[in-house]
């Protein structure tokens, strides 16, 4: 009789240990960071997830699946892109693109919003960005790299320039939950100051849930 009870207790203890081990592994899997080597292949929020609404305040872009909304600057043009594109893009009414390279602005500015399902933190993000810049060598110059805030979340702001293209860029990265929100400004050298101000105004309208 006592032997049976002892065996039963051992089985119960073994089951509890297995449950705790499986539960612990599940929690670790859920909360682990995405390795940087997997960032390039991480799932992204497609263009079709963004909904544009006309409001009294202007055009509001909303993506309920990832919990973000923002205002498109007044009179800016929303790029008509395929639903297969993984970002949303809009540019100033005076924008003029290079005939040979559509990513090069000869006048005006543009803003891209790109969200990927990457779980990381600000320190890891900073290291990865620094490593990426090393690959550019002297082609791209870092004018500013600092921590900031967007929608009350800590973020990284990087200002860069490519002299031979006469282009300036601002990129803001926000790691929130299991996502990285990336918002980028591209500006021609002619409208640098104006575009930088527009980007600051745009960031003030960004709301992340």
Secondary structure, 3 states (H helix, E strand, C coil): CHHHHHHHHHHHHHHHHHHHHHHHHHHHHHHCCCCHHHHHHCCECCHHHCEEEEECCEEEEEECCCCEEEECCCCCEECCCCCCCCCEEEECCCCEECCCCCCCEEECEEEEEEEECCCCCHHHHHHHHHHHHHHHCCCCEEEEEEEEEECCEEEEEEEEEEHHHCEEEEEEEEEECCEEEEEEEEEECCCHHHHHHHHHHHHHHCEEC
